[in-house]
């Protein structure tokens, strides 16, 4: 970005500082944007498409975008197959990947998030059409040969820089796991299985988010207000895990997770197809295929990491499965020793966004600046758009914040890459990354902004960790941009953000009452010295830990049918353990003494965030920790993480 344009962005949003200086109880622009109800003026003279893509001003535009992408794909395949081997081969592969991903990734989001069924249906068709082409390309012998000619030539290979070599290896890896080595008949069978899996994956994803219904008469009338109604039915689209009413939680759990025979059949067929595909291309199981290329490499590594969970001492025998998320919230409340109804006014969505803005400014020199989307650019009027601007580098990218609940929107917190960052050889410019963060928060009201529970705040920080991974990376190739890295590394930045969300030194910078502006910890002191409680949450939790063991199965429930991560994280969900262990080590070694340390923030960006997937994940961890962790370090980190005493949380400002 030019110096002139950088200055424009900083001048355009200069009110951020003057606004705060003028009145400390007034929200900054980013805080105000998320605490106010949307008042969008539509410009009827402009006709923009979703995310600024002109074709996507109507559902039919997806077909236009698809056809354009496929034409460009044909041209790039021909170019890759006819060019002499060299750096340009990898650049051509990456441009080919970018052409397809820019349409497919956008469609992948719209098919689940757009309120208009016509848009969702058009996007779904695009996903399937482009997905089918991708699987055929992954078994294209001539295309693979053009890359193999590069990697098999030691003289040319020696001239490749490390990033280019790694990206070339990753493209070759895609060929290998797709069965490029098979004969024609078996390759065609592999493609057919891939295409079938695309359909099954989509069917399962859609089904896993569909609400269940039950007759209103089957639920006590005084509980009806807790659920959505549809005629004579109660509609339940989530677990209501934050409800303090144990009966509401139980009803939601039993009905939302009630088995669906059709979806169960879909899942069983999906798993069979995965196994058949994996064994066809030469792997022992789908787990072995999925974990190749991760930090763990094989399922056996995760088994050694997970042994402690079998030998640990977590005794909760009569605790019901619908109680666990709520009681986790109670445990969070114990960190503050204050009732949720009293601290939620200090955690308005706007104040939390201000907190994130302040945190990123201090760690990375980055600001979140609210922008007004153009007409047609967003899919719902309550979507906010943030420009991510660095103090010297200028505009880094855009984050679209789809934070509020609406009908037919999945009850899941997610990060979506819409466009990956890359250095465009065609233009000489850097293609800025674009992402969406999707939450399901309550809307602000006339009298109050959206108020978060600690769990909601942690989820917000978690998802923003993914977003900043995408924003702060500056990879040459979009194939390895941001979160396009090993699955067991991709969750490290998001889990690390949970530590910041629970550290008093971070919270004290932004937790203030949405009406009075009073700071959370000043009020906390008063509450500590108010009337004594009959029983502390600590006593309740201690009783539970002594009395209960395990989470019993609730009859006639099928939790796995709501586990949509089976698609994106198939055979890789243990990656959360690896990521949590790494995040724990990074926090304790680098940030626990000072979570706002700019030097550590810059090291974190330089060693971990900047590379996306362009560097071996264990090398990034080693660079950050300045040592290579052993498997014992990983196990120790996980054991300390799951310690019921929660020794890792620093809530005592005295030390």
N, C-alpha and C positions, 0 to 999 in steps of 0.2 A: 504494500500500500504506500502511495506517495506521502511525503511529509505534509503536503497541502490537505490531503484527504484525512490524514490522522488528526490534523488541527481542527478540521471541520467537525469530526466526531467529538473531540474534547470540548470544543466551543459550544456545539449543539446541546451538550448535556452539562454545561458548566454550572447549571443551577443545582446540581447534586450537592456541591459543597456549600454554596451560599444558602441553600434551603435549610440545611442542618444548622449552620452557624446562626442564622437569624432566630431560630426557635428550636430549642432542643427537644421539645415535645411534639414537633411537627414531623410528619413522615417525610423521608426523602422520596424522590420520584419513583424509585423502584419499590419502596414500601407502600407508597400511596397507590401505585398501579395494582397491587395485589390485595389491598385492603378495601378498595372502592368497588362498587358494582360497575360493570362495563357500561359506558355511554359512547357507543361507536356511531359516528356519522358516516353513513354510506355515501360514497361518491358514485352516483349513477352514471357518470360520464366515463368512468373507468371500468374496464372489464378484464380483470386479472384472473389467472388461474391459481389453483392451490399451490402454495409455496412459491408463487411468482412464475409458475410454468404456464405460459399462455394457453397451451392446448387443454389444460385441465380446468377450464371454466365450466365444463359440463361433463357428464359421464362418458359421452361418446369420445371425448378427448383422450381417454385412456387407450382406445384402439389406435388413434392417430399416433400417440406417443410410442406405443408398442411397435407399430409398423416402422416408424422412423428409427427406433433403436435396432430393430432387426436388420434393416437395410445397412445401417452403419456397421453392424456386426459382420455381415457378409463381406463388406469391403475390408474390414480389419483382419478377418480370417485370411482372406486372400493375400493381404499385405504381409502378414506374419509368415505365411507358408512360402512366399516368394522372395523374401528379403534374406540377405546374407546374415549369418549369426553374429550377434554382438549385443551391446547395451540396448540398441534400438529394438531388438526382439522382445526384451522384457518390457520396454516402454509400450510397445504395441500390444502385448498381452494385457498390460494394466489398463490401457485405454479401452480395449475390448471389454474388460471386466467392468470398467466404469460406465460404459454405454449401457450395459445391461442392468447394473446395480442401481443407477440413478432412477430408472423406471420401476424396477422390481421392488426396491426397498421402500420407495414412496407408496407404491400400491400395497405392499405388505402392511403398512400402517393404516392406510385409508380403508382397507377391507374390514378392519375391526373397529375403527374409530369414527368414521363419518356417520352422521345421523341420518343421511339419506340412503335408503336401501339401493337406489339405482347406482349411486357412486360405489357403494360397497360391492355390489355385484360386478360392476365393470372392473373394479380393482382386482377382485378375485380372479376374473378371467385372465387379466394381465399377468398375475402371479403364476398361474398355471402355464400360460403360453410361454413366458420367458423361462420359467423353471424347466420346462421340457427342452427348450433350446440349450440351456446350460448343461443339462445332463448329456445331451448329444455331443456338445462341444468337448465335454470331459472324456469322451470315448472316441474323439476324432483323431485317427491315427496320423494323418498328415500334419495336423496342428501340433500334436505331441512331438512328432519327429523334428519340427522346426526348433522346438525348445531343447530336445535331446541333443541335436547337433551343436548347440551352444554349450551345454554342460559337459559333453563328451570331448570337447576340444580343449586340452589343457592350456594352450597358448591364449585362446580367447577368454577362457574362464579366469585365468590369472589377472586379466585386465579389469575384471568386474570389481566395483567397490562392494563392501560388505552388505549394504542394504539391497543392492541389485542382485547379488548372489543369493541372499536369503529369499527374496521375492521369487526368483527363478526356481529355487528349490521348493517353495510352497506351491507354485503352479504345477510343478512336476508331481508333487505329493497328491494334488487333486486328481491328476490323471491316474496315478497308481491306485488310490483307494476306490476309484470308479471302475477299475477293471480294464485299463488300457492294454494290459498284457494278455488278455484272453483272446481266443480265436473269435472270428466274426459272429458265430452263432451265440457263444456265451456273452460276448459284448452286447449283442442285441437284447439278450435276456436281462443283463444288468441294467441297461437303459430302461427296459420295460418295468423292472422292479423300482427303479428310481422314480419313474413317472407315476407308478401306482402309489408309491409312498407320498408323493406330492399331494395326491388326492386324499389319501388317508390322513396325512398330517393336517390338512385344511379342515377335513370333516371333524377330526378330534378337537382341534382348536376352537372351532365354532361351537361345537357341542359342549365343551368344557366351560364355556362362559354363559350358556343359556340358563335362565332362571327356571326354577321349579314352582309348581302351583299346588295349592291345597285349598279345599273348600273353607270359606270363612267360618262356617259353623264348627269346624274341627279345632279351632283355636279360640281360647278364652277371649271374650269380647274386649276386655280391658287392655289386651295386648295388640289389638289390630293396628293401633297408631304407630307401632314400631315397624310395620311392613307396608309395602306398596300393595294397593288393591287393584283388582281387575274384574269388575262385575261382581259375581258371587264368589270370586276366588281371592286368596291371598297369594301374592307373588313374592318369592324369596330368591334374590339374586346374589346373596353373599352370606357369610357366616356371622355377621353382627358381633364380631369378636370383642369389640370395645364396650358392648352393652353391660352395665352393672347388674342387669337383671339375669340371673342364672337360667330362668325359664325361657326367656327370649333367646339366649345363646343356645340352649338345648334344642328348642324348636327349629331355629335356623340351621343348626348343625344337622339334625336328623332329616329335615326336608330338603335342604340344598344338596346334601350328599346322598340322597336316596338313589339307589342304583337305577341306571337307565340301560335296559337290555341292548338296545341298538348301539349305544355308545360303547358299552362293554365289548360288543362284538367288533366294533371298529378298532378298539385298543388291542384286542387279541390278534386281529389280523395285521395290524401295524407292527406289533412285536415280532410276529412270524416273518413278515416281509423283511424287517431289519436283519433278523438272524440269517435268513436265506441269502440276502444280498452280501452280508459280511463274509459268510462261508464261501460264497461263489467267487469273491475276489481274493480269497486266500487268508482270511482271518479266522481265528479260533472262535470269536464271538463278535457281536456288534460292539460290545464294550471295548474289546481290543482295538477294533477299527476306530472307534470314536476317540479313544485316549491317545492314539499315536500322534505325536506332535505336541502334546501337553507337557507340563512339568512332570507329571506323574508317570507318563509313558505307557503304563499298563495298569489294569485293575488291581494287581497285587500290591502296588504301592499304596493305594488308598486303603486296602485291607490292613496294611501295617499301621497306617495313620489312625484307622478307626477302631483299633483294638481296645483303646482305653474306654470307649463307650460301653463295652461289654463288662469291663472290670471295674467301672466307676461305682460310686455309691450314691445314686440318685433314687431315693425311695419315696414314691408317690403312688402307692398301690390303688387308692380309691379315687384319685383325681380323675375327673372325666375329661375326655378330649376337648370338649367345648370350653373347658375352664382354663386351659393352658395359656392361650393368648391374652385373656383378660387378666389372669394373675401375673403374667409377665408385665402387664401395664401397672399392676399394683406394686410390683417390685421396682419398676421405674419410679413410681411415686415415692417409694421409700428413699430414693436418692435425694429427694427434695424435702422429705418429711412433711408433706403438705397435701391436702386433698385436691384432686383434679379440678373440681369446680372453682378452686381458688387460684390455681396457677395457670389454667387455660387462658384467661384474659391477658396474660403476659406473653403468650405464644400465638399471637395473631399471625396469620399467613404473611402479612406485610412485614411484621417485625422479624420473622424468621428469614424472609428474603433479604431484608436489610442485613441480618446477621451473616448470611452467606456472602453478600456483597462485601461486607467489611472483612470477612475471613479471607476471601480470594484477593482482595486488595492488599492485605498485609502479607500473605504468603507468596503471591505471584505478581503483584502489581497489576491486577486485572479488575475491571469494573463491569457490573451488569447494568445495562442501560435500557430502560423500557422504550420501545418503539411502537408506533401506531401501525398495525398491519393495513395494507391496502385492501380495497373492496375485492372480495373473492379469494384473498390470499389464505384465509383460515376457514376451517370447516364448522366452527361454532363461534358465536359472538363473544363467549367468555374466555377464549384462548388469548393468552398474552404472548407477546414477542419480545425477546431480549437480544440485544446486540452485546456481544462479549468483546470488550475493548481493552487492549493492553496499553500501559502508560507510555511505552516507546514503540511497540510494534504495530499499534493501531488495531483495526478490526480483525478479530480472530475467527468469528463465525456467528451463527445464530442459534438460539434455543427457543423453540416454541413450547409454551407451558400450557398443556391441556390438563388442568388440575381439578376441575369440578365434575361432580357426578351429573350424569344425564341418562335418560332412558336408552337402553341397548348398548351402553358403553361398558366394556369389561370392567369388573371390579378387581383390577390388578394394577399394581404400580410397575411401570415399564419405562425403558429407555429405547427409543427407536432411532437408528441412523437413517436419515433421509438422503443425505449426500455426503460422501466421504471427501476428506481433504486430499489434494494431490498437486504436484507441480505439473502444470499443463505444458507439454512440449510444443503443442500447437500454437499457444498464445503467449507463452512466456510468463503467464500469471499463475498465482496460486489459487486453486479452486477451494473456496472457503467451505468448511464443514457446516452442515445443517442437521440438527437433531430435534426430536420431540421428547419431552418428559410427560408421561401420562400418569396422573393420580386419580383418586376418586374421592375428593374432599367435599364437604357440604358447602353450599353457596353462601356468600355473605348475605346478611339481611339488612333491612332498613336501619335497624338499631345497632348492628354489630358486624364487624368483619368476620371472616372465617377464623375460628379459634381451633387450634390444634392440640391434641393430646401429645405427651412425650413420644408415644409410638409413631404418631403421624409425622412429628418433627424429624424423628430418626429416619423414617422412610423418605422424607423430602431430601434430607442431607445425603442419604444413600444414593438416590437416583441422580442428584446433582453431581455426585462423584463420577458417575458414568459420563454425564454431559461434559464435565471439565476434562475428562480423559480424551474425549473427542475434540474439544476446543483447543487444548494446550499441545496436542500432538502436531508436529509439522513434518509428516512423512512425505517423501517424494512420491510414493505410490499409494493409491487409494486401496489397494488390495490388503494393505496392512495399516490402514488409518484407524486411529483411536481404539475403539473396543474390538476391532478385528484382529484379535490376538488369541493366544491359547486360552481356552475357556477357564482353566484354573488360575489364570492371571487376570482375566477381565474383571473379576469381582473384587480385586484388591483395592482399587481406588474408591469404589463405592462403600466397601466395608470399613475402610480407613476413615471415611467421613462420619461414620457412626460414632467413632471415638470423639471427634470434634463436637458432635451433637450432644454428648453427655459430659463434656468438660466444663466445670463452673467458670473457668477463665474465658471461654468462648461465649457461653450462655450469658454471662454478666454483661457482655457488650451490647446485647440486643434485646434481652427479655424485659420489656417494659409494657405497662398497662396500655391497652389500646385507647382508653379514654383519658386517663390522667397523666400518662407518660411516666409514672413512677417505675423505678427500677425494681426488678424481681427480687434481688437479694436484699434490698433495703426493707421490703415488705416481709420477706422471709424472717428477718430478725425479729419483727414484731410478732409474727405468728409463733415463733419458737417460745416466746415469753407470754403467750396468751393462756387461755384456760387449758388445763391438761386434758388429754384425751383419755377415755376409759381404757383403750387398748390400742397400741400402736400397730401399724402395718407390719413392723418387724416381728412382733409377737405372733401375729396371724401367720406370717410366712414360716416362722420357726415351727409352729405347731404343725403346719402342713408338711414341712420337710420331714418331720419326725414320724408323722402318721401315715403318709401316702407313699406308694411306690408304683411307678409306671403309669401309662395311659391305656386303660382298657378299651377294647374294640366296642363300638356302639353298634348293636345289631341293625341290619338293614341300612347300612351306610356304605358308600364307596368313595372314599376320599380320593383315590387315584384318578377317578373320572374328572376331578376338578384340578388335577395337577398338570396344568398346561405347559409347565417347564419340561415335561416329557418330550416335547417336540424340539425346542431349541437346545435343551440340555440333555438330550437322550444319552444315557449311560455316562453322563458327565456331572450329575448333580452333586457328587462327592467333591466336585471342584470347589464348592463353597467352603469345605473344610480346609483345603489347601490355601485358598484365598484368605480365609479368616486367620490362619496361622501366620501367613506373610504379613497381613495388616497388623496383627498383634505385635510381631517383631519390629515392624517399622515404627509403630506408635511408641513402643516402650524404649526403643533405642534412639529415635530421632525427634519425637515431638512431646514426649511426656513431661520433659522439663519445661518446655516453652512451646505451646501449641501454635503460637503466632510468630515463630522464628522465621524471618525472611530467608536467611541463609539455608535453612533446612527446606523451606518451601521451594527455593530455586534448585537445590540438589534433587529434590523429589521430582520436579518437572524434568530436569536434565537427565536423570538416571532412569526414570520409570515412565512418566507420562508422555514424554516427547516422542518415544519410539513406536508407539502403537504395537503392532506385531512384527516390526522390522528387525527386532533383536530377540535372541533367545531369552525367554522369560527368566530363567534362573540367572542369567548374566545381569539382567536388570536388577533383580533382587540383590545379587552380590554387589553391584555398584552402589546401591542405596545403603546397604548395611555395612559395606566395606569389608565383608567377609562372606564366605560361602556357608550357608546354613546346612546342618546335617539333618538327617531324618529325626534324630533325637530332639533337635531344636524345634522341628515342626510339631512333634508330639507334645513337648513341654508347653509350647505356645497354646495348643488346643486345650490341654488339661487346665491351664490357668484361665483360659477363656471361659470354660464351662464350670469353673469353680462356683458352687452356689453362694459362696461368701462374697463374690463379686469384688475381689480385692483390687481388680484393675481399674476400678472407677475412682477418680480423684474428685471427691466432692467436699473435702475439708480445706477451706481456703487458708488454714493455718499451716498446711503442709501436705 
